[in-house]
């Protein structure tokens, strides 16, 4: 196993020592890594395995904001107004009223119209929902790993019998 301590060597070394690990380059050769039986020695075979560790990393940021834009709107509003209509008619063969011609006689006719006042009203025209979701996927990671293989060399007429009693399926001897 290789440990990158990144300035925490003493802490990493203490953890490895607690779990009976050793520094291969400085460890003394001892019989603890091999045991003897009546007919020979035992050799442990090792291999490296890949382990992936994940951590969240900020990859960006999304800002959602509102802006105010001004635009001119024109609406058409139907309005009514009054007009005075004056009709003149000639009277044919009519009789004369008794009376005298007088100056300054008048009548007053009030005239009105609708006036448009514009008001503004703020109304909701839509909404935006903002949130996050987690999307699951897979990512391929790879690394170079090493493993030990046992090679058996013979000299002379030595005969070797191999027994495959491995607990792992597909293990090689």
C-alpha positions as CSV (number, residue, x, y, z in Angstrom):
1,X,0.0,0.0,0.0
2,X,1.3,3.5,-0.8
3,X,0.2,6.4,1.4
4,X,0.5,10.0,0.4
5,X,0.7,11.8,3.7
6,X,0.7,15.4,2.4
7,X,2.6,16.8,5.5
8,X,0.8,14.4,7.9
9,X,3.5,11.7,7.9
10,X,3.5,11.1,11.7
11,X,-0.3,10.6,11.8
12,X,-0.3,8.2,8.8
13,X,2.7,6.2,10.2
14,X,0.9,5.9,13.6
15,X,-2.3,4.5,11.9
16,X,-0.3,2.0,9.8
17,X,1.7,0.9,12.8
18,X,-1.5,0.4,14.9
19,X,-2.8,-2.0,12.2
20,X,0.4,-3.9,12.0
21,X,1.7,-2.4,8.8
22,X,5.4,-2.0,8.1
23,X,7.7,0.0,5.9
24,X,8.9,-2.5,3.4
25,X,12.2,-0.7,2.7
26,X,13.2,-0.5,6.3
27,X,11.5,-3.6,7.8
28,X,13.7,-6.4,9.0
29,X,13.4,-9.8,7.4
30,X,11.6,-12.0,9.9
31,X,9.7,-15.2,10.0
32,X,6.4,-13.4,10.7
33,X,5.8,-13.1,7.0
34,X,6.5,-16.7,6.3
35,X,5.8,-19.7,8.4
36,X,7.4,-23.2,8.2
37,X,5.6,-26.4,8.1
38,X,6.9,-30.0,8.2
39,X,7.6,-29.9,4.4
40,X,8.5,-26.3,3.6
41,X,7.7,-22.6,3.7
42,X,4.7,-20.5,3.1
43,X,4.9,-17.5,0.7
44,X,2.1,-14.9,0.7
45,X,1.0,-13.5,-2.6
46,X,-0.2,-9.9,-2.8
47,X,-1.9,-7.7,-5.3
48,X,-3.0,-4.1,-5.4
49,X,-6.6,-3.1,-5.8
50,X,-8.2,0.1,-6.9
51,X,-10.6,1.9,-4.5
52,X,-12.4,5.1,-5.6
53,X,-13.3,7.9,-3.2
54,X,-15.7,10.6,-4.1
55,X,-16.0,14.2,-2.9
56,X,-18.3,17.0,-4.0
57,X,-16.6,19.7,-6.0
58,X,-18.1,23.0,-7.0
59,X,-18.2,23.1,-10.8
60,X,-20.0,26.3,-11.3
61,X,-22.9,28.5,-10.3
62,X,-26.2,29.6,-11.8
63,X,-27.6,33.0,-11.1
64,X,-31.3,33.7,-11.5
65,X,-32.3,37.4,-11.3
66,X,-34.9,39.8,-12.6
67,X,-34.3,42.9,-14.7
68,X,-36.7,45.7,-15.3
69,X,-37.2,46.8,-18.9
70,X,-39.3,49.7,-20.0
71,X,-41.4,49.7,-23.2
72,X,-44.2,51.9,-24.5
73,X,-47.6,50.4,-24.7
74,X,-50.6,51.9,-26.6
75,X,-54.1,50.8,-25.9
76,X,-57.3,52.0,-27.6
77,X,-60.1,53.1,-25.3
78,X,-63.5,53.9,-26.8
79,X,-64.8,57.3,-25.6
80,X,-67.9,59.3,-26.2
81,X,-68.4,63.1,-26.5
82,X,-71.3,65.3,-27.2
83,X,-71.6,67.7,-30.1
84,X,-74.2,70.3,-30.6
85,X,-76.3,70.0,-33.7
86,X,-77.9,73.1,-35.1
87,X,-80.5,72.7,-37.8
88,X,-82.0,75.6,-39.6
89,X,-85.2,75.4,-41.5
90,X,-87.1,77.8,-43.6
91,X,-90.7,78.2,-42.8
92,X,-92.9,78.4,-45.7
93,X,-96.2,80.2,-45.4
94,X,-96.0,80.5,-41.8
95,X,-97.6,83.1,-39.7
96,X,-95.9,85.8,-37.9
97,X,-95.8,85.7,-34.2
98,X,-96.8,88.7,-32.5
99,X,-93.9,90.3,-30.8
100,X,-90.8,92.3,-31.5
101,X,-87.3,91.4,-32.6
102,X,-85.0,91.4,-29.6
103,X,-81.3,91.3,-29.3
104,X,-79.4,89.2,-26.7
105,X,-81.7,86.3,-26.4
106,X,-79.7,83.1,-25.8
107,X,-79.8,79.5,-24.7
108,X,-77.0,77.5,-23.1
109,X,-76.4,73.9,-23.9
110,X,-73.8,72.1,-21.8
111,X,-71.5,69.7,-23.8
112,X,-69.5,66.9,-22.2
113,X,-67.0,64.2,-23.2
114,X,-65.3,61.2,-21.6
115,X,-61.8,61.9,-20.4
116,X,-59.3,58.9,-20.2
117,X,-57.1,58.6,-17.1
118,X,-54.3,56.0,-17.3
119,X,-53.5,53.9,-14.2
120,X,-50.8,51.3,-13.8
121,X,-51.4,48.0,-12.0
122,X,-48.8,45.3,-11.3
123,X,-50.0,41.8,-12.1
124,X,-48.4,38.4,-11.9
125,X,-47.9,37.0,-15.4
126,X,-45.9,33.9,-14.6
127,X,-43.5,32.4,-12.2
128,X,-40.1,30.6,-12.4
129,X,-39.3,27.6,-10.1
130,X,-35.7,27.3,-9.3
131,X,-34.2,24.3,-7.7
132,X,-31.5,21.6,-8.0
133,X,-31.7,17.9,-8.8
134,X,-29.2,15.1,-8.4
135,X,-28.5,13.2,-11.6
136,X,-26.9,9.8,-11.2
137,X,-24.3,8.5,-13.6
138,X,-21.2,6.5,-13.7
139,X,-17.6,7.6,-14.4
140,X,-14.9,5.2,-15.5
141,X,-11.7,5.5,-13.5
142,X,-8.5,3.5,-14.0
143,X,-5.1,3.1,-12.5
144,X,-2.2,0.8,-12.8
145,X,-2.1,-1.9,-10.1
146,X,0.6,-4.5,-9.5
147,X,0.2,-8.0,-8.3
148,X,2.5,-10.8,-7.4
149,X,2.5,-14.1,-9.3
150,X,4.2,-17.2,-8.2
151,X,6.6,-18.8,-10.6
152,X,8.0,-22.2,-10.0
153,X,11.4,-23.1,-11.5
154,X,12.9,-26.5,-11.3
155,X,16.4,-27.8,-11.6
156,X,17.4,-31.3,-12.6
157,X,14.6,-33.9,-12.4
158,X,12.6,-32.3,-9.6
159,X,8.9,-33.0,-9.9
160,X,6.3,-30.4,-8.7
161,X,2.7,-31.1,-8.0
162,X,0.4,-28.0,-7.6
163,X,-2.8,-28.1,-5.5
164,X,-5.4,-25.4,-6.2
165,X,-7.1,-24.9,-2.8
166,X,-7.6,-21.1,-3.2
167,X,-10.6,-19.6,-1.5
168,X,-10.9,-17.0,-4.3
169,X,-12.5,-18.2,-7.6
170,X,-10.1,-17.8,-10.5
171,X,-7.0,-17.3,-8.3
172,X,-3.7,-18.3,-10.0
173,X,-0.8,-20.2,-8.4
